[in-house]
Amino acid sequence: MNLYAYYLAYARGNPGTARRRIAGNLAGTIKDDRLRRMYSDGVANNCESRMIKKAELRIFGHALRDTIRDDVPEAAIELINGSRLRYLADWVDRLDSMFSEHFESCHDCNNISLSGDMHEAYNGDYEICQHCRDSNYFWSDRRDTLIRDDDDEPEELPEDSIIGEYHSSRHHLGHIPSEYDKRNTRVLLGLELEMECDMDNYDRETRAEYLIANIGSHESELPAGGEYTYAMLEQDGSLSNGGLGGFEMVTGYTGLDVHAKQLAFFKNKFAGMTSHNTRTCGLHVHVCKAGMSLLHAAKLVLFINDAANLPLIKTIARRTESNYCAFIDKKENKQWIKDALECGSKRSALRNLNRDRYEALNFKNDNTIEFRLFKGSLKFETIMSCLEFSFIAWFFARDTSQQQLNTDNFLQYICLENNRHDTRYLRAYLHDKGWQLPFSPKADSRQQTAAPAATNQSNKEEL
């Protein structure tokens, strides 16, 4: 019996008929009788299903070969999107290697399209296909981007406001040169810090202008020099009063040295603003994903989510979890890593290490890992501790075996001589919170950074 011939004859017009013909021709044959004598009926039927799948795969391969031979990428897309075999591989990368065009998968429905036919949503957070764009999205003139039909529009901001719309800084912030660019493994960080305004006693716009005047620009001290935009402000709907009760500060990506210089503003109290003592504010750190293997990333996920490490993580994060940063037991149930491995390419695998954006570690972004676990703070030492923790956790996961991803080894790791320069504030913070470190932190006069002479008040905000 030629399974392929039957499938070829019937699959294009009526695949159900093809399956029935294959099953019917198998029934009562010597092969069928032998299968049922050797195995149960259920197993024999599974063998029959495997033969049908083999025929399906063969016809699929021949049809895909024809699209490649004829150089018709649209036909390949239609073939793959319409087949249940589409989940056998990461077709985006494979199609990129088969054709001269570039392909993307839709964030919402996972269907594949040519890159030129995709649409950016939420200022490039992700891309969607034409069908999803027509069915579920509309263009927001205020946000200057596509947003979902069920997404509420925020109240309109003044045209001259220094506080931009959500994600408005995306195309204005970039790389800021630092000493960390010279390292063999260059790992840079960006910061997102939400804060609320005491609207009864202060004007939000005035506070925003004051912050940007002190922290917005960075004058590089490197030989090349130059002035760079360090931070911008955005409205965030998760804050009080529909987002109008505060704002989010977003920085460019750079080394810990530049962050320490710019964030020295927070060594003094930022009057009228708060972050830690709220129920709305978080502090998110973005760390480079480049050069990260799937094993490296998986170990980082295990370290952060291990219940045995929770006391350490809670100390640094200053919270256990919220709706925006869930901790999930990744040690017992390994389905998350199996799902990632099935994605094919490393890029897709990394993006699928978490189920959605609202886990403690978010891998959904194209170029960065987002550490979402921290509660907000306007205290310099605390902000720097969060940055240093994210930075050194990246290296700890890379350099440590899965069996050694525990708190004791992490504390030893941050105290290694080669790592002390990058963990100064983190070690001091943990020491102040009662953690016993193998190496006691000491003041380093070379790292002292003068704060702007903005106010004589000390920063009294709680950690």
VOVEX-91656 format. One record per residue (C-alpha): residue number from 1; residue in three letters; x, y negated, z negated. Coordinates in nm, 2 decimals, padded with zeros to 4 digits, always signed. Layout:
// VOVEX-91656
n; res; c1; c2; c3
NUM; ALA; X; Y; Z .
...
END
This chain:
// VOVEX-91656
n; res; c1; c2; c3
1; MET; +00.00; +00.00; +00.00 .
2; ASN; +00.14; -00.34; +00.10 .
3; LEU; +00.03; -00.58; -00.18 .
4; TYR; +00.18; -00.88; +00.00 .
5; ALA; -00.02; -00.80; +00.31 .
6; TYR; -00.34; -00.80; +00.12 .
7; TYR; -00.26; -01.11; -00.07 .
8; LEU; -00.15; -01.29; +00.25 .
9; ALA; -00.47; -01.19; +00.42 .
10; TYR; -00.71; -01.30; +00.15 .
11; ALA; -00.54; -01.54; -00.10 .
12; ARG; -00.56; -01.86; +00.10 .
13; GLY; -00.94; -01.83; +00.16 .
14; ASN; -01.05; -01.62; -00.13 .
15; PRO; -00.80; -01.52; -00.40 .
16; GLY; -01.07; -01.34; -00.59 .
17; THR; -01.12; -01.11; -00.30 .
18; ALA; -00.75; -01.05; -00.27 .
19; ARG; -00.73; -00.94; -00.63 .
20; ARG; -01.03; -00.71; -00.59 .
21; ARG; -00.87; -00.55; -00.28 .
22; ILE; -00.54; -00.49; -00.46 .
23; ALA; -00.72; -00.34; -00.76 .
24; GLY; -00.95; -00.13; -00.54 .
25; ASN; -00.67; +00.00; -00.33 .
26; LEU; -00.47; +00.09; -00.64 .
27; ALA; -00.77; +00.28; -00.80 .
28; GLY; -00.77; +00.65; -00.74 .
29; THR; -00.42; +00.66; -00.59 .
30; ILE; -00.14; +00.88; -00.70 .
31; LYS; +00.03; +00.57; -00.85 .
32; ASP; -00.29; +00.49; -01.05 .
33; ASP; -00.33; +00.84; -01.17 .
34; ARG; +00.03; +00.86; -01.28 .
35; LEU; +00.00; +00.53; -01.47 .
36; ARG; -00.31; +00.64; -01.65 .
37; ARG; -00.16; +00.98; -01.75 .
38; MET; +00.16; +00.81; -01.88 .
39; TYR; -00.01; +00.52; -02.06 .
40; SER; -00.35; +00.41; -02.19 .
41; ASP; -00.60; +00.25; -01.96 .
42; GLY; -00.52; -00.09; -02.11 .
43; VAL; -00.15; -00.05; -02.03 .
44; ALA; -00.23; +00.08; -01.68 .
45; ASN; -00.45; -00.22; -01.62 .
46; ASN; -00.17; -00.45; -01.73 .
47; CYS; +00.06; -00.28; -01.48 .
48; GLU; -00.21; -00.35; -01.22 .
49; SER; -00.21; -00.72; -01.33 .
50; ARG; +00.17; -00.74; -01.30 .
51; MET; +00.15; -00.61; -00.94 .
52; ILE; -00.10; -00.87; -00.86 .
53; LYS; +00.12; -01.14; -01.02 .
54; LYS; +00.41; -01.01; -00.82 .
55; ALA; +00.21; -01.05; -00.50 .
56; GLU; +00.10; -01.40; -00.61 .
57; LEU; +00.46; -01.50; -00.68 .
58; ARG; +00.57; -01.37; -00.34 .
59; ILE; +00.31; -01.56; -00.14 .
60; PHE; +00.38; -01.87; -00.35 .
61; GLY; +00.76; -01.84; -00.27 .
62; HIS; +00.69; -01.80; +00.10 .
63; ALA; +00.46; -02.10; +00.10 .
64; LEU; +00.72; -02.31; -00.09 .
65; ARG; +00.99; -02.20; +00.15 .
66; ASP; +00.78; -02.33; +00.44 .
67; THR; +00.74; -02.68; +00.28 .
68; ILE; +01.12; -02.70; +00.23 .
69; ARG; +01.19; -02.58; +00.58 .
70; ASP; +00.94; -02.83; +00.73 .
71; ASP; +01.06; -03.11; +00.48 .
72; VAL; +00.71; -03.18; +00.36 .
73; PRO; +00.74; -03.28; -00.01 .
74; GLU; +00.36; -03.37; -00.03 .
75; ALA; +00.27; -03.01; +00.06 .
76; ALA; +00.51; -02.87; -00.20 .
77; ILE; +00.35; -03.10; -00.46 .
78; GLU; +00.00; -02.98; -00.37 .
79; LEU; +00.11; -02.62; -00.38 .
80; ILE; +00.27; -02.64; -00.72 .
81; ASN; +00.00; -02.86; -00.88 .
82; GLY; -00.27; -02.61; -00.76 .
83; SER; -00.09; -02.30; -00.88 .
84; ARG; -00.08; -02.14; -01.22 .
85; LEU; +00.28; -02.06; -01.14 .
86; ARG; +00.37; -02.42; -01.20 .
87; TYR; +00.44; -02.35; -01.57 .
88; LEU; +00.72; -02.10; -01.48 .
89; ALA; +00.98; -02.37; -01.43 .
90; ASP; +01.06; -02.74; -01.46 .
91; TRP; +00.96; -02.82; -01.10 .
92; VAL; +01.06; -03.19; -01.12 .
93; ASP; +01.43; -03.11; -01.14 .
94; ARG; +01.39; -02.82; -00.88 .
95; LEU; +01.20; -03.04; -00.63 .
96; ASP; +01.46; -03.32; -00.68 .
97; SER; +01.73; -03.06; -00.56 .
98; MET; +01.51; -02.93; -00.27 .
99; PHE; +01.41; -03.26; -00.12 .
100; SER; +01.57; -03.61; -00.07 .
101; GLU; +01.28; -03.77; -00.25 .
102; HIS; +01.25; -03.80; -00.63 .
103; PHE; +00.96; -03.66; -00.83 .
104; GLU; +00.80; -03.72; -01.17 .
105; SER; +00.54; -03.55; -01.38 .
106; CYS; +00.24; -03.74; -01.52 .
107; HIS; +00.25; -03.81; -01.89 .
108; ASP; -00.12; -03.73; -01.93 .
109; CYS; -00.20; -03.44; -01.70 .
110; ASN; +00.15; -03.31; -01.62 .
111; ASN; +00.08; -03.30; -01.25 .
112; ILE; +00.37; -03.37; -01.02 .
113; SER; +00.39; -03.67; -00.78 .
114; LEU; +00.65; -03.85; -00.58 .
115; SER; +00.82; -04.11; -00.80 .
116; GLY; +00.70; -04.39; -00.57 .
117; ASP; +00.33; -04.28; -00.63 .
118; MET; +00.36; -04.30; -01.01 .
119; HIS; +00.24; -04.59; -01.23 .
120; GLU; +00.41; -04.73; -01.54 .
121; ALA; +00.19; -04.75; -01.85 .
122; TYR; +00.25; -04.96; -02.16 .
123; ASN; +00.55; -05.15; -02.01 .
124; GLY; +00.73; -04.83; -01.90 .
125; ASP; +00.67; -04.62; -02.21 .
126; TYR; +00.56; -04.35; -01.97 .
127; GLU; +00.44; -04.29; -01.62 .
128; ILE; +00.10; -04.16; -01.50 .
129; CYS; -00.03; -04.03; -01.17 .
130; GLN; -00.28; -04.21; -00.94 .
131; HIS; -00.57; -03.99; -01.06 .
132; CYS; -00.51; -04.07; -01.43 .
133; ARG; -00.46; -04.43; -01.35 .
134; ASP; -00.79; -04.45; -01.17 .
135; SER; -00.98; -04.25; -01.43 .
136; ASN; -00.84; -04.36; -01.77 .
137; TYR; -00.65; -04.69; -01.74 .
138; PHE; -00.70; -05.06; -01.67 .
139; TRP; -00.46; -05.35; -01.61 .
140; SER; -00.42; -05.58; -01.91 .
141; ASP; -00.33; -05.94; -01.79 .
142; ARG; -00.24; -06.03; -02.15 .
143; ARG; +00.00; -05.74; -02.20 .
144; ASP; +00.11; -05.74; -01.83 .
145; THR; +00.08; -05.36; -01.81 .
146; LEU; -00.16; -05.07; -01.77 .
147; ILE; -00.33; -04.96; -02.09 .
148; ARG; -00.58; -04.69; -02.17 .
149; ASP; -00.95; -04.76; -02.13 .
150; ASP; -01.01; -04.70; -02.50 .
151; ASP; -00.72; -04.93; -02.62 .
152; ASP; -00.85; -05.24; -02.78 .
153; GLU; -00.71; -05.57; -02.66 .
154; PRO; -00.55; -05.78; -02.94 .
155; GLU; -00.64; -06.13; -03.00 .
156; GLU; -00.47; -06.38; -02.77 .
157; LEU; -00.15; -06.54; -02.88 .
158; PRO; -00.06; -06.90; -02.82 .
159; GLU; +00.12; -06.94; -02.49 .
160; ASP; +00.42; -07.10; -02.65 .
161; SER; +00.44; -06.85; -02.93 .
162; ILE; +00.79; -06.71; -03.01 .
163; ILE; +00.61; -06.38; -03.10 .
164; GLY; +00.57; -06.19; -02.78 .
165; GLU; +00.31; -05.92; -02.68 .
166; TYR; +00.38; -05.56; -02.78 .
167; HIS; +00.68; -05.43; -02.59 .
168; SER; +00.74; -05.77; -02.43 .
169; SER; +01.11; -05.76; -02.53 .
170; ARG; +01.18; -05.44; -02.33 .
171; HIS; +01.32; -05.61; -02.03 .
172; HIS; +01.51; -05.88; -02.22 .
173; LEU; +01.71; -05.68; -02.47 .
174; GLY; +02.00; -05.46; -02.37 .
175; HIS; +02.35; -05.35; -02.46 .
176; ILE; +02.56; -05.58; -02.69 .
177; PRO; +02.93; -05.51; -02.68 .
178; SER; +03.09; -05.40; -03.01 .
179; GLU; +03.39; -05.22; -03.14 .
180; TYR; +03.19; -04.89; -03.13 .
181; ASP; +03.21; -04.91; -02.75 .
182; LYS; +03.58; -04.80; -02.78 .
183; ARG; +03.51; -04.48; -02.95 .
184; ASN; +03.55; -04.14; -02.78 .
185; THR; +03.19; -04.06; -02.86 .
186; ARG; +02.99; -04.38; -02.82 .
187; VAL; +02.67; -04.37; -03.03 .
188; LEU; +02.48; -04.70; -03.04 .
189; LEU; +02.17; -04.80; -03.22 .
190; GLY; +01.87; -05.03; -03.19 .
191; LEU; +01.64; -05.14; -03.47 .
192; GLU; +01.26; -05.21; -03.50 .
193; LEU; +01.16; -05.37; -03.82 .
194; GLU; +00.80; -05.46; -03.91 .
195; MET; +00.71; -05.73; -04.16 .
196; GLU; +00.40; -05.90; -04.30 .
197; CYS; +00.35; -06.27; -04.37 .
198; ASP; +00.20; -06.43; -04.68 .
199; MET; -00.06; -06.61; -04.47 .
200; ASP; -00.20; -06.79; -04.78 .
201; ASN; +00.12; -06.98; -04.83 .
202; TYR; +00.31; -06.97; -04.51 .
203; ASP; +00.26; -07.01; -04.14 .
204; ARG; +00.35; -06.70; -03.94 .
205; GLU; +00.48; -06.89; -03.64 .
206; THR; +00.71; -07.11; -03.85 .
207; ARG; +00.85; -06.80; -04.02 .
208; ALA; +00.91; -06.63; -03.69 .
209; GLU; +01.09; -06.94; -03.55 .
210; TYR; +01.31; -06.96; -03.86 .
211; LEU; +01.41; -06.59; -03.83 .
212; ILE; +01.50; -06.61; -03.46 .
213; ALA; +01.69; -06.93; -03.52 .
214; ASN; +01.92; -06.74; -03.76 .
215; ILE; +01.93; -06.40; -03.61 .
216; GLY; +01.82; -06.41; -03.25 .
217; SER; +02.16; -06.47; -03.08 .
218; HIS; +02.49; -06.29; -03.12 .
219; GLU; +02.82; -06.46; -03.04 .
220; SER; +03.06; -06.18; -02.95 .
221; GLU; +03.41; -06.20; -03.11 .
222; LEU; +03.55; -05.95; -02.87 .
223; PRO; +03.81; -06.07; -02.61 .
224; ALA; +03.55; -06.09; -02.34 .
225; GLY; +03.33; -06.31; -02.56 .
226; GLY; +02.99; -06.42; -02.46 .
227; GLU; +02.65; -06.48; -02.62 .
228; TYR; +02.39; -06.21; -02.63 .
229; THR; +02.03; -06.19; -02.74 .
230; TYR; +02.03; -05.97; -03.05 .
231; ALA; +01.66; -05.98; -03.15 .
232; MET; +01.32; -06.07; -03.03 .
233; LEU; +00.98; -06.06; -03.20 .
234; GLU; +00.66; -05.88; -03.09 .
235; GLN; +00.30; -05.85; -03.20 .
236; ASP; +00.22; -05.50; -03.34 .
237; GLY; -00.14; -05.39; -03.37 .
238; SER; -00.06; -05.16; -03.67 .
239; LEU; +00.00; -05.46; -03.89 .
240; SER; -00.27; -05.64; -04.10 .
241; ASN; -00.54; -05.86; -03.95 .
242; GLY; -00.52; -05.67; -03.61 .
243; GLY; -00.15; -05.75; -03.58 .
244; LEU; -00.18; -06.12; -03.65 .
245; GLY; -00.07; -06.08; -04.02 .
246; GLY; +00.29; -06.02; -03.93 .
247; PHE; +00.53; -05.92; -03.65 .
248; GLU; +00.79; -05.67; -03.54 .
249; MET; +01.16; -05.76; -03.50 .
250; VAL; +01.33; -05.56; -03.21 .
251; THR; +01.70; -05.56; -03.15 .
252; GLY; +01.93; -05.47; -02.86 .
253; TYR; +02.14; -05.16; -02.89 .
254; THR; +02.49; -05.19; -03.03 .
255; GLY; +02.73; -05.07; -03.29 .
256; LEU; +02.70; -05.08; -03.67 .
257; ASP; +02.95; -05.37; -03.68 .
258; VAL; +02.73; -05.61; -03.48 .
259; HIS; +02.42; -05.50; -03.68 .
260; ALA; +02.60; -05.57; -04.00 .
261; LYS; +02.70; -05.92; -03.89 .
262; GLN; +02.35; -06.02; -03.76 .
263; LEU; +02.15; -05.86; -04.04 .
264; ALA; +02.35; -06.04; -04.30 .
265; PHE; +02.06; -06.29; -04.28 .
266; PHE; +01.87; -06.06; -04.51 .
267; LYS; +02.12; -06.09; -04.79 .
268; ASN; +01.91; -06.38; -04.90 .
269; LYS; +01.53; -06.37; -04.95 .
270; PHE; +01.32; -06.43; -04.64 .
271; ALA; +01.06; -06.63; -04.82 .
272; GLY; +00.70; -06.57; -04.72 .
273; MET; +00.77; -06.23; -04.56 .
274; THR; +00.76; -05.88; -04.70 .
275; SER; +00.81; -05.53; -04.56 .
276; HIS; +00.87; -05.27; -04.82 .
277; ASN; +00.58; -05.37; -05.05 .
278; THR; +00.32; -05.31; -04.78 .
279; ARG; +00.11; -05.02; -04.66 .
280; THR; +00.17; -05.11; -04.29 .
281; CYS; +00.54; -05.17; -04.23 .
282; GLY; +00.80; -04.93; -04.11 .
283; LEU; +01.16; -04.94; -04.00 .
284; HIS; +01.26; -04.74; -03.69 .
285; VAL; +01.61; -04.67; -03.57 .
286; HIS; +01.68; -04.57; -03.21 .
287; VAL; +02.00; -04.37; -03.15 .
288; CYS; +02.15; -04.27; -02.82 .
289; LYS; +02.04; -03.94; -02.68 .
290; ALA; +02.32; -03.92; -02.41 .
291; GLY; +02.56; -03.63; -02.45 .
292; MET; +02.32; -03.45; -02.69 .
293; SER; +02.27; -03.07; -02.62 .
294; LEU; +01.94; -02.90; -02.71 .
295; LEU; +02.12; -02.71; -02.99 .
296; HIS; +02.25; -03.04; -03.13 .
297; ALA; +01.90; -03.19; -03.12 .
298; ALA; +01.74; -02.89; -03.27 .
299; LYS; +01.98; -02.89; -03.57 .
300; LEU; +01.90; -03.25; -03.63 .
301; VAL; +01.53; -03.17; -03.63 .
302; LEU; +01.59; -02.89; -03.88 .
303; PHE; +01.80; -03.10; -04.11 .
304; ILE; +01.55; -03.39; -04.13 .
305; ASN; +01.24; -03.16; -04.17 .
306; ASP; +01.38; -02.90; -04.41 .
307; ALA; +01.18; -02.91; -04.74 .
308; ALA; +01.50; -02.84; -04.93 .
309; ASN; +01.64; -03.17; -04.81 .
310; LEU; +01.33; -03.37; -04.90 .
311; PRO; +01.47; -03.53; -05.22 .
312; LEU; +01.76; -03.68; -05.02 .
313; ILE; +01.53; -03.78; -04.72 .
314; LYS; +01.28; -03.93; -04.96 .
315; THR; +01.55; -04.14; -05.13 .
316; ILE; +01.67; -04.29; -04.80 .
317; ALA; +01.33; -04.32; -04.63 .
318; ARG; +01.16; -04.45; -04.95 .
319; ARG; +00.85; -04.25; -04.86 .
320; THR; +00.76; -03.89; -04.78 .
321; GLU; +00.54; -03.94; -04.47 .
322; SER; +00.26; -04.14; -04.32 .
323; ASN; +00.03; -04.11; -04.02 .
324; TYR; +00.31; -04.26; -03.81 .
325; CYS; +00.60; -04.04; -03.92 .
326; ALA; +00.49; -03.68; -04.01 .
327; PHE; +00.74; -03.43; -04.16 .
328; ILE; +00.67; -03.08; -04.03 .
329; ASP; +00.81; -02.75; -04.14 .
330; LYS; +01.03; -02.65; -03.85 .
331; LYS; +01.22; -02.37; -04.03 .
332; GLU; +00.95; -02.10; -04.06 .
333; ASN; +00.77; -02.15; -03.74 .
334; LYS; +01.01; -02.17; -03.44 .
335; GLN; +00.74; -02.22; -03.18 .
336; TRP; +00.85; -02.58; -03.12 .
337; ILE; +01.20; -02.47; -03.00 .
338; LYS; +01.04; -02.20; -02.78 .
339; ASP; +00.82; -02.45; -02.62 .
340; ALA; +01.11; -02.68; -02.55 .
341; LEU; +01.32; -02.40; -02.40 .
342; GLU; +01.04; -02.32; -02.16 .
343; CYS; +01.06; -02.67; -02.01 .
344; GLY; +01.36; -02.59; -01.79 .
345; SER; +01.58; -02.90; -01.77 .
346; LYS; +01.76; -03.04; -02.07 .
347; ARG; +01.59; -03.37; -02.03 .
348; SER; +01.24; -03.22; -02.05 .
349; ALA; +01.34; -02.98; -02.33 .
350; LEU; +01.47; -03.27; -02.54 .
351; ARG; +01.15; -03.47; -02.48 .
352; ASN; +00.94; -03.17; -02.59 .
353; LEU; +01.11; -03.11; -02.93 .
354; ASN; +00.82; -03.28; -03.10 .
355; ARG; +00.45; -03.25; -03.03 .
356; ASP; +00.39; -03.63; -03.02 .
357; ARG; +00.55; -03.96; -03.10 .
358; TYR; +00.44; -03.97; -03.46 .
359; GLU; +00.68; -03.73; -03.62 .
360; ALA; +00.98; -03.83; -03.84 .
361; LEU; +01.20; -03.77; -03.54 .
362; ASN; +01.06; -03.88; -03.20 .
363; PHE; +01.24; -03.74; -02.89 .
364; LYS; +00.97; -03.85; -02.65 .
365; ASN; +01.17; -04.16; -02.53 .
366; ASP; +01.38; -04.11; -02.22 .
367; ASN; +01.71; -04.24; -02.37 .
368; THR; +01.69; -04.24; -02.74 .
369; ILE; +01.59; -04.05; -03.05 .
370; GLU; +01.36; -04.26; -03.27 .
371; PHE; +01.41; -04.21; -03.65 .
372; ARG; +01.06; -04.31; -03.77 .
373; LEU; +01.09; -04.19; -04.13 .
374; PHE; +01.19; -04.52; -04.30 .
375; LYS; +00.97; -04.75; -04.49 .
376; GLY; +01.02; -05.12; -04.40 .
377; SER; +01.26; -05.34; -04.60 .
378; LEU; +01.40; -05.69; -04.59 .
379; LYS; +01.70; -05.61; -04.80 .
380; PHE; +02.03; -05.61; -04.62 .
381; GLU; +02.19; -05.31; -04.80 .
382; THR; +01.88; -05.10; -04.74 .
383; ILE; +01.85; -05.18; -04.37 .
384; MET; +02.21; -05.10; -04.32 .
385; SER; +02.17; -04.77; -04.52 .
386; CYS; +01.90; -04.67; -04.28 .
387; LEU; +02.11; -04.75; -03.97 .
388; GLU; +02.41; -04.57; -04.12 .
389; PHE; +02.20; -04.26; -04.21 .
390; SER; +02.07; -04.24; -03.86 .
391; PHE; +02.42; -04.28; -03.71 .
392; ILE; +02.59; -04.02; -03.94 .
393; ALA; +02.30; -03.77; -03.92 .
394; TRP; +02.36; -03.76; -03.54 .
395; PHE; +02.72; -03.65; -03.60 .
396; PHE; +02.64; -03.43; -03.90 .
397; ALA; +02.40; -03.22; -03.69 .
398; ARG; +02.65; -03.19; -03.41 .
399; ASP; +02.94; -03.08; -03.63 .
400; THR; +02.76; -02.85; -03.88 .
401; SER; +02.63; -02.50; -03.83 .
402; GLN; +02.25; -02.43; -03.87 .
403; GLN; +02.31; -02.24; -04.19 .
404; GLN; +02.50; -02.54; -04.35 .
405; LEU; +02.25; -02.82; -04.28 .
406; ASN; +02.19; -02.89; -04.65 .
407; THR; +02.21; -03.18; -04.88 .
408; ASP; +02.53; -03.09; -05.05 .
409; ASN; +02.72; -03.05; -04.72 .
410; PHE; +02.57; -03.38; -04.59 .
411; LEU; +02.70; -03.57; -04.90 .
412; GLN; +03.04; -03.42; -04.85 .
413; TYR; +03.03; -03.51; -04.48 .
414; ILE; +02.96; -03.88; -04.54 .
415; CYS; +03.25; -03.89; -04.78 .
416; LEU; +03.51; -03.75; -04.54 .
417; GLU; +03.79; -04.00; -04.48 .
418; ASN; +03.70; -04.04; -04.11 .
419; ASN; +03.33; -04.11; -04.20 .
420; ARG; +03.37; -04.36; -04.49 .
421; HIS; +03.39; -04.66; -04.26 .
422; ASP; +03.05; -04.57; -04.11 .
423; THR; +02.88; -04.49; -04.44 .
424; ARG; +02.98; -04.77; -04.67 .
425; TYR; +02.63; -04.90; -04.74 .
426; LEU; +02.47; -04.55; -04.73 .
427; ARG; +02.71; -04.41; -04.99 .
428; ALA; +02.66; -04.72; -05.22 .
429; TYR; +02.28; -04.69; -05.18 .
430; LEU; +02.28; -04.32; -05.28 .
431; HIS; +02.52; -04.38; -05.56 .
432; ASP; +02.29; -04.65; -05.70 .
433; LYS; +02.00; -04.41; -05.68 .
434; GLY; +02.17; -04.16; -05.90 .
435; TRP; +02.32; -03.92; -05.64 .
436; GLN; +02.66; -03.77; -05.73 .
437; LEU; +02.90; -03.82; -05.44 .
438; PRO; +03.24; -03.64; -05.39 .
439; PHE; +03.39; -03.98; -05.32 .
440; SER; +03.28; -04.29; -05.51 .
441; PRO; +03.20; -04.59; -05.29 .
442; LYS; +03.43; -04.89; -05.33 .
443; ALA; +03.40; -05.25; -05.21 .
444; ASP; +03.59; -05.31; -04.88 .
445; SER; +03.68; -05.67; -04.84 .
446; ARG; +03.74; -05.61; -04.47 .
447; GLN; +03.37; -05.54; -04.42 .
448; GLN; +03.23; -05.83; -04.61 .
449; THR; +03.01; -06.05; -04.39 .
450; ALA; +02.90; -06.39; -04.48 .
451; ALA; +02.53; -06.46; -04.49 .
452; PRO; +02.39; -06.77; -04.32 .
453; ALA; +02.34; -07.06; -04.56 .
454; ALA; +01.97; -07.04; -04.52 .
455; THR; +01.85; -07.03; -04.88 .
456; ASN; +02.00; -07.00; -05.23 .
457; GLN; +01.73; -06.75; -05.33 .
458; SER; +01.84; -06.39; -05.38 .
459; ASN; +01.65; -06.12; -05.21 .
460; LYS; +01.42; -05.98; -05.48 .
461; GLU; +01.22; -05.75; -05.26 .
462; GLU; +01.21; -05.40; -05.39 .
463; LEU; +01.41; -05.13; -05.21 .
END
